[in-house]
Amino acid sequence: MCGRYTIFTAPQRLMERFRAEWPEGPWQPRYNAAPTQSLPVLLNDGTRRIRLLRWGLIPHWAEDPGIGNRLINARAETLTQRPSFREAFYRRRCLVLADGFYEWQRTSHGRIPYWIGLKDREPFAFAGLWDRWEGPDGQVIESFTIITTAANERVAPIHDRMPVILLPEHEEVWLDESAGPAAWRAALRPYPADRMIAYPVSPRVNTPHVDDPMLIQPHPTP
């Protein structure tokens, strides 16, 4: 499961890295991105325009938008078996921009949070799905979910699942309508463990409204 992540990389760097335009309006770097927040994604709509979508997928056919609170993640192994994700897998894939994520390790001293990212500290993209929901009153919510897979050797001692971090060469494949399901599925693999780092951080990250740079600083374990 991936329930928190970070996206604090400067917009200019994100535009260069993903060859996309940044959305207009104010942006607050997120050191504790949480479900229901509006966060940057790049859709497979051919525009190369980064958009801010709500985290927690609301399928377009849903009667209650509250379903999004339960659909923050989608398991790679069952995407085409779940009605909530099947159509989006074939038609509405996206890159979720990030530079790290949190997982919690269960220990005899309680749950210890870890920040996990790339050794080079560069931004990357989670594989995601998105949808557009319109309510009976005309309210429109565009939302996304993050796809997860089995943990690699770096993450496994902390948690048995991890978000799918796409290899750079797979990012365009994931957005490409013509690539096809076999190519999309092939991209949903654990990221190479030797390119990643993980270290314990402050339990302050447990509180969603706490959001500051100190959250990603190493913290001693009990």
KALIN-V763854 format. One record per pair of residues at least 12 apart in sequence whose ideal C-beta (glycine too) atoms are under 8 Angstrom apart, sorted by the first residue. I is the first residue (numbers start at 1). GAP is how many residues later the second one is. If there is no record, write none. Layout:
# KALIN-V763854
i = <I:I>
gap = <GAP:GAP>
This chain:
# KALIN-V763854
i = <1:1:1:1:2:2:2:2:2:2:2:2:2:2:3:3:3:3:3:4:4:4:4:4:4:4:5:5:5:5:5:5:5:5:5:6:6:6:6:6:6:6:6:6:6:6:6:6:7:7:7:7:7:7:7:7:7:8:8:8:8:8:8:9:9:9:9:11:13:14:14:14:14:15:17:17:18:18:18:18:18:18:19:20:20:20:20:21:21:21:22:23:23:23:23:23:25:27:28:30:31:31:31:31:31:32:32:32:32:32:32:33:33:34:34:35:35:35:35:35:36:36:36:36:36:37:37:38:38:38:38:39:39:39:39:39:39:39:40:40:40:41:41:41:41:41:41:41:41:42:42:42:42:42:43:43:43:43:44:44:44:44:44:44:44:50:51:53:53:53:53:53:54:54:54:54:54:55:55:55:55:55:56:56:56:56:56:56:56:57:57:57:57:57:57:57:57:57:57:57:57:58:58:58:58:58:59:59:59:59:59:59:59:60:60:60:60:62:65:65:65:67:68:68:71:71:72:72:73:73:73:73:73:74:74:74:74:74:75:75:75:76:76:76:76:76:76:76:77:79:79:80:85:85:88:88:88:88:89:89:89:90:92:92:92:93:93:93:93:93:93:93:94:94:94:94:94:95:95:95:95:95:95:95:95:96:96:96:96:96:96:97:97:98:98:98:98:98:99:99:99:99:99:99:100:100:100:100:101:101:101:101:101:101:102:102:102:102:102:103:103:103:103:103:104:104:105:105:105:105:107:107:109:109:110:112:112:112:112:113:113:113:113:113:113:114:114:114:114:114:115:115:115:115:115:116:116:116:116:116:116:116:117:117:118:118:118:118:119:119:119:120:124:124:124:125:125:125:125:126:126:126:126:126:126:127:127:127:127:127:127:127:127:128:128:128:128:129:129:129:130:130:130:130:131:131:146:146:147:147:147:148:148:148:148:149:149:149:149:149:149:149:150:150:151:152:152:152:152:152:153:154:154:154:154:154:155:155:155:155:158:162:162:164:164:164:164:164:165:166:167:167:170:170:173:174:199:200:200:200:200:201:201:201:201:201:202:202:202:202:203>
gap = <72:147:158:160:70:71:99:101:124:144:146:159:160:161:31:32:69:70:99:28:29:30:97:98:201:204:25:28:93:95:96:97:121:141:158:24:25:26:27:92:93:94:95:96:109:111:209:210:22:23:26:32:33:90:91:92:116:21:22:23:91:205:208:20:88:90:114:16:110:26:36:83:109:35:105:106:24:32:77:79:107:153:29:22:28:29:30:27:28:29:28:17:26:27:28:29:27:13:183:181:180:181:182:184:185:70:173:176:178:179:183:22:65:21:174:20:21:33:34:37:18:19:20:32:33:17:18:14:15:16:17:13:14:15:16:57:58:105:12:56:57:12:53:54:55:56:87:89:103:52:53:55:83:133:49:51:87:132:48:49:50:130:131:132:133:47:91:41:77:89:90:91:14:87:88:89:90:17:88:89:90:91:12:13:14:15:16:87:89:14:15:17:27:28:31:72:73:74:86:87:88:13:73:75:83:85:12:24:25:28:29:72:74:71:72:73:74:71:68:70:76:17:73:75:13:74:73:74:72:73:74:75:90:55:71:72:73:74:72:73:74:51:71:72:73:88:109:112:72:50:68:101:44:60:41:42:43:57:40:92:95:91:37:38:39:34:35:36:37:81:82:91:34:35:36:50:81:30:31:32:33:71:76:79:80:29:30:31:32:48:50:26:28:25:26:27:28:65:18:19:22:23:24:25:15:16:17:116:14:15:16:25:61:62:12:13:14:99:103:13:52:55:56:59:54:55:52:53:54:95:114:115:112:113:112:88:91:109:110:87:88:89:90:92:93:44:84:85:86:87:83:84:86:100:101:38:39:42:46:80:81:82:79:80:47:77:78:79:76:77:78:75:41:42:44:40:41:46:49:20:21:37:38:39:40:19:20:36:37:39:47:60:61:16:17:18:19:15:16:18:12:13:14:15:12:13:17:18:16:17:41:13:14:15:16:12:13:14:15:39:40:41:12:40:39:38:39:40:41:44:40:39:40:42:43:44:35:38:41:43:40:28:29:23:24:25:26:27:26:21:20:24:16:17:14:13:19:18:19:20:21:14:15:16:17:18:12:13:15:17:16>
